[in-house]
Amino acid sequence: MALDLVVPGASARLVAELSARGIDVGLVVHNAGLGVGRPFAEADPEALVRQVDLHCRVPVELTKALLPALVARGGGGVIIVASVAGYLATSSGSVYGASKAFDLHLGEGLWAELRPLGIDVLAVSPGYTRTEFHAAAGIDPSSVPAWAWSRADDVAKTALERLGRDPSVVVGRGYRALAVLLRLVPRGLLNRLSDAIFFRKLAARRADDRGNRDGGVRPSGGGLER
């Protein structure tokens, strides 16, 4: 069923359609995502609000709507796709990271709250994953090294293996180590470090873009070129 989940009333329509088709839902996977490939100051405000809606409001609304059926069948599961981006506030993709932090906390909180009702909940946090997400958002991921990528199948396998065993899981050993480190470093220091790293990259990219648009000079290697 093709459905824009951000449209008001979409969750209710989905639940009604499931009932009409006689579908007994045992596992809910909140995997719908939206990227905005522009800095906050330049981004379409409606796109930013849709991002928050899709990542935050929809999982709450749809899980709540489907919960009575899950409880009535005697058990079930809910998987919420968060992200490693939810572990770190950065100067690039601030709204995306914040919305994924919401998903992470929502999943971990519901894990404890719904266990007495027989419902398993898991927040799964992948890093870069090879899907159509980046192309749809207009994001160029070419600078991301090969080792940093996961396959969608591996993310799904990890989620299904850990559902019912953990409140949350990070996909990939490297990302798991990074998540542990991020939670150990004081947030004040972490924010300073991330700002220094990501802001410089963002500023360099925007300067490069301006140079290309204006026909001016831009940095390349150790010198300048037109």
MOJO-V197483 format. One record per residue. N is the residue number from 1. SS is DSSP state (helix for helix, strand for strand, loop for the rest). NEAR is the number of other C-alpha atoms within 12 Angstrom. D_CENTER is the distance of its C-alpha to the mean C-alpha in Angstrom with 1 decimal. Layout:
n=(N;N)
ss=(SS;SS)
near=(NEAR;NEAR)
d_center=(D_CENTER;D_CENTER)
This chain:
n=(1;2;3;4;5;6;7;8;9;10;11;12;13;14;15;16;17;18;19;20;21;22;23;24;25;26;27;28;29;30;31;32;33;34;35;36;37;38;39;40;41;42;43;44;45;46;47;48;49;50;51;52;53;54;55;56;57;58;59;60;61;62;63;64;65;66;67;68;69;70;71;72;73;74;75;76;77;78;79;80;81;82;83;84;85;86;87;88;89;90;91;92;93;94;95;96;97;98;99;100;101;102;103;104;105;106;107;108;109;110;111;112;113;114;115;116;117;118;119;120;121;122;123;124;125;126;127;128;129;130;131;132;133;134;135;136;137;138;139;140;141;142;143;144;145;146;147;148;149;150;151;152;153;154;155;156;157;158;159;160;161;162;163;164;165;166;167;168;169;170;171;172;173;174;175;176;177;178;179;180;181;182;183;184;185;186;187;188;189;190;191;192;193;194;195;196;197;198;199;200;201;202;203;204;205;206;207;208;209;210;211;212;213;214;215;216;217;218;219;220;221;222;223;224;225;226)
ss=(loop;loop;loop;loop;loop;loop;loop;loop;loop;helix;helix;helix;helix;helix;helix;helix;helix;helix;helix;helix;helix;loop;loop;loop;loop;loop;strand;strand;strand;strand;loop;loop;loop;loop;loop;loop;loop;loop;loop;helix;helix;helix;loop;loop;helix;helix;helix;helix;helix;helix;helix;helix;helix;helix;helix;helix;helix;helix;helix;helix;helix;helix;helix;helix;helix;helix;helix;helix;helix;helix;helix;helix;loop;loop;loop;strand;strand;strand;strand;strand;strand;loop;loop;helix;helix;helix;helix;loop;loop;loop;loop;loop;loop;helix;helix;helix;helix;helix;helix;helix;helix;helix;helix;helix;helix;helix;helix;helix;helix;helix;helix;helix;helix;helix;helix;helix;helix;loop;strand;strand;strand;strand;strand;strand;strand;loop;loop;strand;strand;strand;loop;loop;helix;helix;helix;helix;helix;loop;loop;loop;loop;loop;loop;loop;loop;helix;helix;helix;strand;strand;strand;helix;helix;helix;helix;helix;helix;helix;helix;helix;helix;helix;loop;loop;loop;loop;loop;strand;strand;strand;loop;loop;helix;helix;helix;helix;helix;helix;helix;helix;helix;helix;helix;helix;loop;loop;helix;helix;helix;helix;helix;helix;helix;helix;helix;helix;helix;helix;helix;helix;helix;helix;helix;helix;helix;helix;helix;helix;helix;helix;helix;helix;helix;helix;loop;loop;loop;strand;strand;strand;loop;loop;strand;strand;strand;loop)
near=(12;9;16;19;31;29;16;18;18;24;26;22;22;28;29;19;18;19;16;11;12;11;17;23;28;26;28;33;30;34;30;30;34;33;35;33;28;25;27;22;15;15;22;16;16;14;24;29;22;28;32;31;31;36;38;37;28;36;39;28;24;32;36;21;25;35;32;22;29;28;25;16;19;19;26;32;38;43;42;49;46;42;38;39;34;33;37;37;31;30;28;33;32;31;36;40;32;28;38;43;30;33;44;38;29;35;40;32;22;33;30;23;17;28;27;15;22;25;35;39;46;44;48;45;44;41;35;33;28;22;20;19;21;20;16;15;22;16;21;17;21;13;13;16;11;13;16;22;24;27;21;22;15;22;32;28;18;29;37;29;18;25;31;28;21;25;33;39;39;36;37;29;19;19;26;22;16;23;26;17;16;24;19;14;18;13;18;15;16;21;21;18;20;25;23;18;18;23;22;17;18;23;18;17;22;20;20;22;17;16;19;16;13;12;13;15;17;22;19;14;7;7;9;12;14;14)
d_center=(22.3;20.7;19.4;17.4;15.7;15.7;19.5;21.4;22.8;20.5;19.6;23.3;24.2;22.0;23.6;27.0;26.6;25.7;28.8;30.9;30.1;30.8;27.4;27.0;23.3;22.8;19.1;16.2;12.9;10.1;8.4;8.9;6.6;8.2;8.8;11.8;13.9;16.3;17.0;16.8;20.6;20.8;17.9;18.9;18.7;18.2;15.1;13.6;14.7;13.4;9.9;10.6;12.5;10.2;7.2;10.1;13.5;13.1;12.0;14.8;17.2;16.9;17.0;20.0;21.7;21.5;22.4;26.2;26.3;24.5;26.9;29.9;29.3;29.5;26.0;22.7;19.1;15.6;12.5;9.1;6.1;4.4;4.3;7.7;7.0;7.2;10.7;12.1;13.1;14.1;16.2;13.9;10.8;11.7;10.3;6.8;7.1;9.1;7.2;4.6;8.2;9.5;7.6;9.0;12.3;12.5;12.4;14.8;17.0;17.3;18.2;21.2;22.0;22.1;23.7;27.2;26.6;25.9;22.2;20.0;16.4;13.8;10.4;9.3;7.5;8.1;8.9;10.1;10.7;13.5;12.8;13.8;10.5;12.0;15.4;14.5;13.0;16.1;14.5;17.0;15.7;19.4;19.6;17.1;19.6;19.9;19.4;15.9;14.8;14.0;15.2;13.4;16.5;16.1;12.6;14.2;17.4;16.0;14.3;17.6;19.7;18.2;17.9;20.9;21.4;18.7;16.5;13.5;13.3;12.0;12.6;15.6;18.4;17.8;14.3;15.7;18.5;16.5;14.6;18.1;19.5;17.0;17.9;21.6;21.9;22.9;20.4;23.0;23.7;20.1;19.4;22.6;21.8;18.3;19.9;22.8;20.8;18.2;20.5;23.2;21.1;20.1;23.7;25.1;23.0;24.0;27.6;27.6;26.4;29.2;31.7;30.9;31.3;34.4;36.1;36.4;36.0;32.8;32.5;32.7;33.3;36.2;37.6;37.2;37.5;37.8)
